[in-house]
Structure formats: C-alpha cells, structure tokens
Amino acid sequence: MKRLISMDFGVYSTKELLQHGLSTWQIRRHAQTGLLTGLRRGWYATATADPDVVAAVRTGGVLACVSALRKHRLWVAPGYQQVHMRPTRDGELKSARACVGFGRPPTALTAVDPIPVALLSAARCMSGEHWIATCDSAMNNAGMTVPQMVSEMGDCAHRVSALLQRCDPDAQSGTESITRVRLRAEGFAVVVQPRVAGVGRTDLRIGRLIIECDSISHHTSLESYQNDRRRDRRALVDGWLTMRVTYDDVMYGWEGVLADIRAITRADRHRRR
C-alpha cells in the first residue's frame, strides 16, 4: 500500500489496483480500514490523493482537457482556471463543467487523461495558439511525436489535424511558441531555434533579426544575465540585431511587440531621413 500512496494523483480504478498487485479482498479490506476511500463504483482514492482528481472522479468522470495537461506539467496559457473533466463512456458525469471533445470519448483507463486524450478535448476549450503551445510543450518536454499523438487520439477532427501541422517540437517555451504562431500568421518567415555562429542556439529568427523569448526562471541568474549580454554583443558585432521579449510582452503587450518587429524588418529601414 505504501507503494500506491507514493504514486501520482492517488486515484485508481479497481483494474489499476489489481494490476499493481492488490487482490479483490485486499481492496475491500483497505476500503474498510480507511487506507482507500471509495469515490464511486470501481474507483478509489488514497489519503494523499490530488483533490482535483478526486472531485472529477467523484462527480462521475475523469480529470481531462486543460486540467489534465496542467497535471502532466505541460505549459498552459493563463485563463483556464476551472477544473475540466469529461464523462466516461458510461455517461455518468452530470456536471455543467463537462468538456465535450471530438468524437466518442475513449474509455477512461486512468483518473487523469493521458496527454493525447487531454489534447483532443482541449482543442475545443483552448484557443488555437494556446493549444499549439501546449502541444509543443508535450513534444519538447514529454518526448511525444505527432504520429504518436494521432495514434492515441484516434480519428481526429479536421481542426485538430490542422493544428498539429502548425506545431514544432523544437520550441523551448510557451512564450516562444505563441510568438512563432503569431508572427507566421502575420506573414513572417520565422526560423525556429536557429544556430548563429559565435552566438549559439537562439529562439527565433526573422532575416537578420534574432528574437529571444526571456523568462524570469531561466534568465535571472547572474550567469545567465552575463551570458545573454555576451551573446547580444557578439551578434551585434557580426551584423545581427537582437530583440528580447518577455512573457508579459507577448501575453499582454503583443501589439507593441509586433509594431516594433515590423519597424525593424521593413524593407526601407536603411533609408533614414
């Protein structure tokens, strides 16, 4: 039982408990002694179970969509704070918060939907650019591939297939993903994670403009601060221009960022008055 308590989320179906080595008798015994709490028929929780997962299963479904993606520690844009859940195939879930994905919902094998299933549901709840950024995160951080996700999603709707074609496994952050998607939508030819001689790998490039998407967590140490300035000097010496944008710039001040990028990349910029 100690091994189960230490596992992720802490909510299991009877089938999972049996697969982990518990017998039917042991499951009943643990439920009687309080080591397991019955949430609904066929589902149990440990004392340390995640409260969001417990709520979803107790309501009659499983944790899904944006909430599941966040539990998998993927990058999720702001604005999706409510708990997202979906019904299982038996249609038990009776909640206004239920997410309706594309096609018939797959059988719930775990209390938290796996990444491909969660992405399939999230395609209805998230904006296109936010969905792409989270999918980039799944490919870059969780090591997933587009064929793998398509295989686990089943028959994807046209919208999902179209969004998958715009994803990029090389993207290193959600901010970078959204910047790329928005700039390409504006007609810019954006190169992702290009290597620049003397500088190293950079986030994005448009012509000779290098765009670095900075985050507080990765760019506030003294070493990172000094290294960024060294890279910027080297790039400038070699004829490159560097623009640094932050999470807040992209998420809450995009019009200003776009205006600056257009000003720098316009064809007649060298003809100063």
N, C-alpha and C positions, 0 to 999 in steps of 0.2 A: 504493500500500500504506500509506503514511503516513496517508492519509485514513481507512482502515479501522481502523488501530490506535487512532485517537483516538475512535472511536465507542463507544457504551455497551456494556458487558458483554464485548465481544470474542469472542463465539462466533457463528458464522454457518453457515447451511446453504449447500450448493452453489448453490441457487437465489438466495439473497440475494447471494452473491458475484458471480454472473453479472449480477444486477440493478444492482450497484454498478460494473459496467464491466469486471470481470475476465473473461478468456476461459478456457475449459477448460484450455488449455495453460498459461496463467499460474497458475491454481490449482495444477496439478500441479507447476509449477516452484517456486512459493512453498513448497509442502509439502516438496519435496526440499531446499531451501536453509534450511529452518527458520523462515521468516517465518510460515508457518502449520503448525499441528500437527493431524493427523487424529485426531479423537476417536472416531468410528465412521463407518460408511459414510454419506457425504453431509453430514458436519458437521466444521467446522474451528474452531480457536481461534488467536488471536494470542498473542504472548508476554506481553501485559499483561491477558489475559482474567480475568474475575472467577472466582475458584476455586470458588465455589458453583455457578455456571452450568456450569463445566467438569465438575464432579462429576456434575451431573444429566444432562448430555448424554452423558457417557462411560458412565454407568450404563445408558443406553438410553432416557431420557425427556427432559423439559424441566423447567426450574425453574418451579414452579407455586404455586398456593394462597397461603398466608401469606408464604412466602419471596419470591414474585414481587411481591406487594403491597408488601413492605418495600423491594424493589429499585426500585419505582416511587416511593419516598419518600412513601408514604401513612402515616397514623397507624395503628400496630398496637399493640394492648394487650400487656402483658407475658405471658409464659408460653408463647410459641410459638417456641422457640429452635432446634428441629431443622430440618434442611433438608427442605423439602417439594418433591416432584416428582411428575409424573404421566406415565403412559405415553403414547406417541403412538399413532395409530390402528393401527399395525402390531403393537402389543402387545409391543414389545421389552423394556420395562422389567421387570427381575427384581429387585425390592427390597421389603423389608418396609416401607420408608418411602414407598411409593407412595400418593398421595392418590386416592381414588375419588370423583369428583364425581357430579353428577346427569346421567343420560342418557349417551349415547355421547360419548366425548371428541372434541372437534373436532380437525381436522388441525393439527399443530404447524407454524406458519409461522415462528416465531422461537424462539430458545433460552430466552427468558423470556416466559411467557404474558402477553398484554395484560391490562389491568385487568379488563374484564368476565369474561373466561375464568377469571382467577385468583379473582375473587369467587365465581364459580359453584362452583369447587372448595372454596373456603374456607367455604362455607355448611355443609359437613359437619364441618370441622375446628375452626371457631371457635364460641364461644357466640353466641347471638343478639344480645346487646347489643354485644359486641365487633365482630361483623360489621357491624352498623348504623353504629357509629362509624367503621369503616374506609370504608364506603360513603359516609358523609357527607363524609369527607376526599376521596374521589375526586370527588365532585360540587363541593365547595368549592374544592379546590386544583388538580384536574386539569381542571375545567370540564366534567365529564361530566353527562349528564342521565339520568333514569330510562328514558325511551324509547330512548335510545342504548344503554344497557346491556342492556335487554331485547332489542333488535335483535341485538346481538352475542352474547348468551348463547344465543339460540335458544329452544326450548321450556323454560321454567323450571319447576322443581318448585313445588308449592304453597307449600312452606316459603320458597323464595326470593322468590316473588311477595309473600307476606305480609310478609317482612322489608323489602322495597323500599318498601312502603306506609308504613313507620314511619320512613323516612329523611328527612332535612331538609337541603337544600343550603345553608341559612343558617348552620348550625353552624360555629363558628370553631375548635373544638378537639375532640380525642377526649374529654377530660375533660368538656366541656360536653355532648357527645352522650350519654355514658353517664349523666350526671346527669339529662338530659331524659328518657331512656328509663326510667330507674328511677322517677322521680317520676310520670310518666304511668301507669306500671304500678301505682302506689300510689293512683291516682285524682285526682292533682292536675292542674289546668288550667294547663299551662305555656305561656307565650308565649316564642317564640324570637327573640333579637336585637331586643327592642323598643326604640323610641326614647323616651326620657324627657326632657321639657322641662327645659332648664337643665343636664342631665347628659349627654345624648347617647345613643349606642347602648350597650346593656347586653347581658349574655349571656342571662340567663333572668329571667322574672318570674312570680311567683305572687301574684295580688292586688296588694297594695302592697309585697310583699317582692321586692327585687331580689337575684338570686344571681349573683355574679361568680366565674367559674372561673379562678383565677390560676395562672400557670405561671412557673417560675423564669426561663425565657428571655425572657419578654415583660414581666415586672413587677419586675425587679430594678434597672433603670437609675434614676438619680436623677430623671430627667424623668418616667418612668412612675410612680415612687413618689409624687412630689408631685402628679401629675395624678390618681392614684387617690384620694388623700386629699381633694383639692378636690372631686372628683365625689361622694364619700361625704358631705361636708359639705352640698353643695348639695341632694342627695337628701333628707338628714335634715331640712333646713330646710323643704322642700316636702312633708314628710309621708311620705316613702318610708323603708323600712328596707332596709339593705344587709347581706347576708351574703357573706363572701368564703370560698371553699373552695379547697383546693389539690388537686393531683394525688394526693398521698398520702392526703388526707382522703377522696377519692372512691374510690380503688382499695383502700385498706387500712383505712379507718375509717368506712365508709359508715353503719353502724348509728347511730353518734353523730351524724353529719350529719343523717340522716333524723329522728332524735329531736328535734334542735334545730329543724328546719323544721316539724315537727308542732307543737311547743310554741309557735312564733311564729305559726303560721297557725290555731290552734284558735279556734273561734267565740267562746269566752267569755274570751279572753285579757285583755280590758279590765276584767274584773271581778276585780281583785286583792283578795286578802284583806288 
